[in-house]
Amino acid sequence: MPDRAPPSLSRDGNEVTLAGNWTLSTLTRAPQSLRVAVRSADTSVHWNLSAVTALDTYGALLLWRAWGRKTPASAKIPGEYEALFERLRAHVAEQPAKRAPRDPFGVIADIGRGSLEVAAHVSCFVALLGQLVIECAYVLRTPSRIPWREISANLYKAGVRAMPVTALVAFLIGVVLSYLFALQLKRFGAEAFIVDVLGIGIIRELGPVLVAVLVAGRSGSSMTAQLGTMRVTEEIDALATMGVPRHLRLVFPKVVALAIAMPLLVSWTCAIALAGGMIAAYFELGLDLQFFIANLPKAVPLPNLWIALTKGAVFGTTIALVACHFGLRVEPNTESLSGNTTRSVVAAITLVILMDAIFALATRNIGLGRG
């Protein structure tokens, strides 16, 4: 008999005889009537598998299910196929798992669990803030204990190394905004107001938020991953064993570094974005560069710059605190590390946007420009 003979089933009275190849490759091409015939034959008949030339797990499972997940006592199975059915008996459940009945109060339980989790996060975050305040008071009394080296290292990593990417993004954003605003302003003959629109929009709103989003995705995730890895490798426990204050050495430098680096990055990003907008306005509207630079201080009063720098400091502190909070909550497994890193970035960006809205409401009457 050829090796790839199609599977067949014949019935003679009370005996069902199988022949051919009962494998995945042949059964998927077999007519549907064959499966119907297998399922329709019950276990009371005598199954004869002596003429089967090949049988794999797929074919054995098909017969196993038709037999009600047990081998009929009268079945004639060649010895080389017995091992297949033995494995099915050992590893395949007798009955498929039943879905648990739906709990009518499941939604309420989920809401309760979610509320408890949020409360736990808020509690830990407040505890982290309190510990940071204690550390600040400690270093103010003993300035010699300020971890300058850690602060400078974080300042370099979160600030200096972020300058190229923030400059590139800011320049492109400035060009795009200038081009879009120019198209609208030309319709009303108000090309000169491109300075007001770009100045207020970039310095007061877009610059701080853009830098915060980039820093949260770049430096915030890096801080969470660093602390999480130290948790997984038990380095934080080792520091506690040696009597090294972890908040002073791990959290305090990151918060201080981002609180210093963010206002500087905001200034850098706003300058680059305005430069991009100025160049685009020169080519699109024919606006002289000197006119743009001369009118920028009139269009954007100085309080807008202070608002932007304050936003930068607050956003930086928030991003660092959120990153440290999730990093210290990492459990000793890699799945928890990746999950907390993702949650850190999402929570930081959400808080930044929320605080930006609060800033907008609180400073709505400050620095409105020329009226």
Salt bridges, closest charged atoms under 4 A:
GLU86 OE2 - ARG89 NH2 2.45
ASP110 OD1 - ARG113 NH2 2.47
GLU150 OE2 - ARG249 NH1 3.26
ASP196 OD1 - ARG370 NH2 2.58
GLU205 OE2 - LYS311 NZ 3.16
GLU284 OE2 - LYS186 NZ 3.14
ASP356 OD1 - LYS311 NZ 2.84
